[in-house]
């Protein structure tokens, strides 16, 4: 699950992480400010969202999107109003990229139904995935039939006739699936193609794929406490002209656990951050090879904070190093 984490941001805030840190540092007045919409908070960066071009086309995307693992998989009726508000507000606030997958339970259907109800599908850049599941190796008509059936289900669930990005999920038989998704692109069923992983164990295979083939995107895990992609994958993506989506930007909750009770460093103001989550996201999107990061987003308050990380100043190379050093020293 590409953007899931062991500790949710709800848990992190309950434990005193993120905006709650302001209370421990600055007292009750800061808590009142934190309770206001993020777009109104003092110190919240204003201005348009920062965008980056997709290398293969030049089309620009906001550098912060959203993921749908976990919270969109099996929502209860009580969860649906807040998810509806997120799907409504995301494009209003400038967001575009939404990442989902057939493997995420009901997520495709939840997203598709809400977009249809709200009439805002055309404001989204929808990315989903395809895999061959437990099928054995080899291609042929059986693999094509299974993949085509998966595409048909995704289109039906997402209530659309074309997808913006189709990705091979978690390195699932890429030699077999790549020709199939390229056919979908040629037929204009999908606009862009890609491949994903959320595991360092698959990096060797991903690097081999990237040297051998070309897709429009790769998707890989990267967080302040999980920087291996920065050393191995991102430089190759830049050299080869891949767009890059980032999953697991909060490292399954580990960074929030590490900063629990810690005030924001003074340099956070230099990059217009009001929350630890924005520090974590700005660290990632400041890497020049990153096109867009996709944090899981199930509440409007988190949505506003996340998209706030796509505004204002980003760390330069020197500050990125300092963020790494200061985080490692905690």
C-alpha positions as CSV (number, residue, x, y, z in Angstrom):
1,X,0.0,0.0,0.0
2,X,1.8,2.9,-1.4
3,X,1.1,5.7,1.0
4,X,-0.2,3.9,4.2
5,X,1.7,4.2,7.5
6,X,1.6,2.5,10.8
7,X,0.7,5.6,12.7
8,X,-1.9,7.9,11.1
9,X,-1.7,11.7,11.3
10,X,-4.8,11.5,13.5
11,X,-2.7,9.4,16.0
12,X,0.2,11.7,15.6
13,X,-1.8,14.8,16.5
14,X,-3.4,13.0,19.4
15,X,0.1,12.2,20.7
16,X,1.2,15.8,20.4
17,X,2.9,15.8,17.1
18,X,2.5,18.3,14.2
19,X,0.3,21.3,14.9
20,X,-0.1,20.1,18.5
21,X,3.6,20.9,19.0
22,X,2.6,24.6,18.9
23,X,0.6,24.2,22.1
24,X,3.5,22.8,24.0
25,X,5.8,25.5,22.7
26,X,3.7,28.6,22.6
27,X,0.7,27.9,24.8
28,X,-3.1,28.1,24.4
29,X,-3.1,31.0,21.9
30,X,-1.1,28.9,19.5
31,X,-3.7,26.1,19.9
32,X,-6.5,28.5,18.9
33,X,-4.5,29.5,15.8
34,X,-3.9,25.9,15.0
35,X,-7.7,25.2,15.1
36,X,-8.4,27.8,12.4
37,X,-8.3,26.7,8.7
38,X,-4.7,26.3,7.7
39,X,-5.1,28.8,4.9
40,X,-5.8,31.5,7.5
41,X,-3.0,30.7,9.9
42,X,-0.3,33.2,10.5
43,X,2.9,32.1,8.8
44,X,1.1,29.9,6.3
45,X,2.6,30.4,2.9
46,X,0.3,32.1,0.3
47,X,0.5,32.3,-3.5
48,X,0.0,29.7,-6.2
49,X,1.0,26.1,-5.8
50,X,4.4,25.2,-7.1
51,X,4.3,23.0,-10.2
52,X,6.8,20.8,-12.0
53,X,6.7,19.5,-15.6
54,X,6.2,15.9,-16.6
55,X,9.5,15.3,-18.5
56,X,7.9,13.4,-21.4
57,X,5.3,16.1,-22.2
58,X,6.0,19.3,-20.4
59,X,2.5,19.2,-18.8
60,X,2.8,20.8,-15.3
61,X,1.5,19.2,-12.1
62,X,1.3,20.6,-8.6
63,X,4.1,19.2,-6.5
64,X,1.8,17.8,-3.8
65,X,-1.1,15.4,-4.6
66,X,-2.9,12.9,-2.5
67,X,-3.1,9.1,-2.0
68,X,-6.1,6.9,-1.2
69,X,-4.7,3.8,0.6
70,X,-6.2,2.8,3.9
71,X,-8.7,5.6,4.6
72,X,-10.6,5.1,1.3
73,X,-10.4,1.3,1.3
74,X,-13.4,0.4,3.5
75,X,-14.9,3.7,4.7
76,X,-17.9,3.6,7.0
77,X,-21.0,5.7,6.3
78,X,-19.7,8.1,9.1
79,X,-16.4,8.5,7.1
80,X,-18.0,9.5,3.9
81,X,-18.9,13.2,4.6
82,X,-15.3,14.1,5.4
83,X,-14.0,12.1,2.3
84,X,-16.5,13.9,0.2
85,X,-15.2,17.3,1.4
86,X,-11.6,16.3,0.6
87,X,-12.6,15.3,-3.0
88,X,-14.5,18.6,-3.3
89,X,-11.9,20.8,-1.8
90,X,-8.7,19.3,-3.3
91,X,-9.1,20.9,-6.8
92,X,-10.6,24.0,-5.3
93,X,-7.3,24.5,-3.4
94,X,-5.3,23.8,-6.5
95,X,-4.6,20.1,-6.2
96,X,-4.7,17.7,-9.2
97,X,-2.9,14.4,-8.7
98,X,-4.9,11.6,-7.0
99,X,-3.3,8.2,-6.8
100,X,-5.3,5.0,-6.2
101,X,-5.3,1.3,-7.1
102,X,-7.5,-1.8,-7.5
103,X,-5.7,-3.3,-4.5
104,X,-6.9,-0.5,-2.2
105,X,-10.3,-2.1,-1.4
106,X,-13.1,0.1,-2.5
107,X,-10.9,3.2,-3.0
108,X,-11.4,3.4,-6.8
109,X,-15.2,3.2,-6.4
110,X,-15.3,5.6,-3.5
111,X,-13.3,8.2,-5.4
112,X,-15.2,7.7,-8.7
113,X,-18.6,7.9,-7.0
114,X,-17.7,11.1,-5.2
115,X,-16.2,12.7,-8.3
116,X,-19.4,11.8,-10.3
117,X,-21.6,13.3,-7.5
118,X,-19.5,16.5,-7.4
119,X,-19.0,16.8,-11.1
120,X,-15.3,17.5,-10.8
121,X,-13.6,14.6,-12.6
122,X,-12.1,16.9,-15.2
123,X,-10.2,18.8,-12.5
124,X,-8.3,15.7,-11.5
125,X,-5.2,13.9,-12.7
126,X,-6.1,10.3,-11.8
127,X,-3.4,7.7,-11.4
128,X,-4.2,4.0,-10.8
129,X,-2.4,0.7,-11.2
130,X,-2.6,-2.7,-12.8
131,X,-1.0,-6.0,-11.9
132,X,-1.2,-9.7,-12.8
133,X,-1.7,-10.7,-9.2
134,X,-0.9,-14.4,-8.6
135,X,-0.6,-15.3,-12.3
136,X,2.5,-17.2,-13.3
137,X,5.2,-15.8,-15.6
138,X,4.8,-15.3,-19.3
139,X,2.6,-13.2,-21.4
140,X,0.2,-14.2,-24.1
141,X,-3.6,-13.8,-24.4
142,X,-4.2,-14.8,-20.8
143,X,-2.1,-12.0,-19.4
144,X,-3.6,-9.5,-21.9
145,X,-7.2,-10.6,-21.0
146,X,-6.5,-10.2,-17.3
147,X,-4.9,-6.8,-17.7
148,X,-7.7,-5.6,-20.0
149,X,-10.3,-6.7,-17.5
150,X,-8.4,-4.8,-14.7
151,X,-8.5,-1.7,-16.9
152,X,-12.2,-2.0,-17.6
153,X,-12.9,-2.4,-13.9
154,X,-10.9,0.7,-13.0
155,X,-12.6,2.8,-15.7
156,X,-16.0,1.6,-14.4
157,X,-15.2,2.2,-10.7
158,X,-13.7,5.6,-11.4
159,X,-16.6,6.6,-13.6
160,X,-14.4,7.8,-16.4
161,X,-13.6,6.8,-20.0
162,X,-9.9,7.6,-19.8
163,X,-7.2,7.5,-17.1
164,X,-4.4,10.1,-16.8
165,X,-1.8,7.6,-15.5
166,X,-1.7,3.8,-15.5
167,X,1.1,2.3,-13.5
168,X,2.4,-1.3,-13.2
169,X,1.9,-2.0,-9.6
170,X,4.9,-3.0,-7.4
171,X,7.0,-4.3,-10.3
172,X,4.3,-6.9,-11.3
173,X,5.8,-8.7,-14.4
174,X,6.8,-5.4,-16.1
175,X,8.1,-7.3,-19.2
176,X,4.6,-8.6,-19.7
177,X,2.6,-5.6,-18.7
178,X,4.6,-2.8,-20.3
179,X,3.6,-3.6,-23.9
180,X,0.0,-3.9,-22.8
181,X,-0.1,-0.5,-21.1
182,X,1.7,1.0,-24.1
183,X,-1.1,-0.3,-26.2
184,X,-3.6,1.4,-23.9
185,X,-1.7,4.7,-24.3
186,X,-1.7,4.4,-28.1
187,X,-5.4,3.8,-28.0
188,X,-5.9,6.9,-25.8
189,X,-7.4,4.9,-22.9
190,X,-4.6,6.2,-20.7
191,X,-2.5,9.4,-21.1
192,X,0.7,8.4,-19.3
193,X,2.3,5.1,-18.2
194,X,4.4,4.3,-15.2
195,X,5.7,1.6,-12.7
196,X,5.7,1.6,-8.9
197,X,7.4,0.2,-5.9
198,X,7.3,0.9,-2.2
199,X,10.1,-1.4,-1.2
200,X,13.9,-1.1,-1.2
201,X,14.0,-4.8,-2.0
202,X,12.7,-4.0,-5.5
203,X,15.1,-1.2,-6.3
204,X,17.5,-3.4,-8.2
205,X,14.8,-4.6,-10.4
206,X,13.4,-1.0,-10.8
207,X,16.8,0.3,-11.8
208,X,17.2,-2.5,-14.4
209,X,13.7,-1.6,-15.8
210,X,14.6,2.1,-15.9
211,X,17.7,1.4,-17.9
212,X,16.0,-1.0,-20.3
213,X,12.6,0.7,-20.8
214,X,10.9,4.1,-20.8
215,X,7.7,5.0,-19.1
216,X,6.4,8.5,-18.3
217,X,6.6,8.0,-14.6
218,X,8.1,5.9,-11.8
219,X,6.6,5.9,-8.3
220,X,8.9,5.1,-5.4
221,X,9.0,5.4,-1.6
222,X,11.0,8.3,-0.1
223,X,10.9,10.0,3.3
224,X,13.2,12.0,5.6
225,X,14.0,8.7,7.4
226,X,14.1,6.6,4.2
227,X,16.5,8.2,1.8
228,X,17.7,5.3,-0.2
229,X,15.8,6.4,-3.3
230,X,17.6,9.7,-3.2
231,X,20.9,7.9,-3.6
232,X,19.9,5.2,-6.2
233,X,16.7,5.9,-8.0
234,X,16.2,9.7,-8.3
235,X,19.5,10.4,-10.1
236,X,18.7,7.7,-12.6
237,X,15.2,9.1,-13.1
238,X,16.6,12.5,-13.8
239,X,19.1,11.2,-16.2
240,X,16.6,9.1,-18.1
241,X,13.7,11.6,-18.1
242,X,11.2,9.9,-15.9
243,X,8.6,11.8,-13.9
244,X,8.6,10.8,-10.3
245,X,5.7,10.3,-7.9
246,X,6.7,9.7,-4.2
247,X,4.7,7.4,-1.9
248,X,5.2,6.8,1.8
249,X,6.3,10.4,2.4
250,X,5.6,10.1,6.1
251,X,7.5,6.8,6.4
252,X,4.6,4.8,7.8
253,X,4.5,7.3,10.7
254,X,8.1,6.9,11.9
255,X,9.1,10.5,11.4
256,X,6.1,11.7,13.4
257,X,7.0,9.4,16.2
258,X,10.6,10.7,16.3
259,X,9.5,14.4,16.5
260,X,6.9,13.8,19.1
261,X,7.0,16.7,21.6
262,X,9.8,18.5,19.6
263,X,9.3,22.1,18.6
264,X,9.8,23.1,15.0
265,X,13.4,24.2,14.4
266,X,14.0,27.9,13.7
267,X,14.8,27.2,10.0
268,X,11.2,26.0,9.5
269,X,10.2,29.7,9.1
270,X,12.7,30.1,6.3
271,X,10.7,27.6,4.2
272,X,7.3,28.8,5.4
273,X,6.4,25.6,7.4
274,X,3.9,25.7,10.3
275,X,3.8,22.0,10.9
276,X,6.2,19.0,11.0
277,X,4.2,17.4,8.1
278,X,5.1,20.4,5.9
279,X,8.7,20.0,6.8
280,X,8.7,16.4,5.8
281,X,6.9,17.1,2.5
282,X,9.0,20.2,1.6
283,X,12.1,18.2,2.2
284,X,10.9,15.6,-0.4
285,X,9.5,18.0,-3.1
286,X,12.6,20.2,-2.9
287,X,14.6,17.4,-4.6
288,X,14.7,18.5,-8.2
289,X,13.9,15.0,-9.6
290,X,10.6,14.8,-7.8
291,X,7.5,15.6,-9.8
292,X,4.8,15.1,-7.1
293,X,4.4,13.6,-3.6
294,X,1.2,11.8,-2.8
295,X,0.5,11.7,1.0
296,X,-2.6,9.9,2.2
297,X,-5.3,12.5,2.8
298,X,-8.6,11.8,4.5
299,X,-9.4,15.2,6.2
300,X,-9.7,18.7,4.8
301,X,-7.4,20.0,7.6
302,X,-4.7,17.6,6.5
303,X,-5.4,18.5,2.9
304,X,-4.8,22.2,3.6
305,X,-1.6,21.5,5.4
306,X,-0.3,19.2,2.7
307,X,-1.1,21.7,-0.1
308,X,0.6,24.4,2.0
309,X,3.8,22.5,1.5
310,X,3.4,23.2,-2.2
311,X,3.5,27.0,-1.6
312,X,6.2,29.4,-0.5
313,X,9.9,28.7,-0.2
314,X,11.5,25.3,-0.6
315,X,14.8,24.2,1.0
316,X,17.9,24.7,-1.1
317,X,20.6,22.0,-1.2
318,X,22.3,23.3,1.9
319,X,19.1,23.4,4.0
320,X,18.1,19.9,2.8
321,X,21.4,18.7,4.3
322,X,20.7,20.5,7.5
323,X,17.2,19.0,7.7
324,X,18.7,15.5,7.3
325,X,21.4,16.2,10.0
326,X,19.0,17.7,12.5
327,X,16.4,15.0,12.0
328,X,19.1,12.3,12.4
329,X,20.3,13.9,15.6
330,X,16.9,13.8,17.3
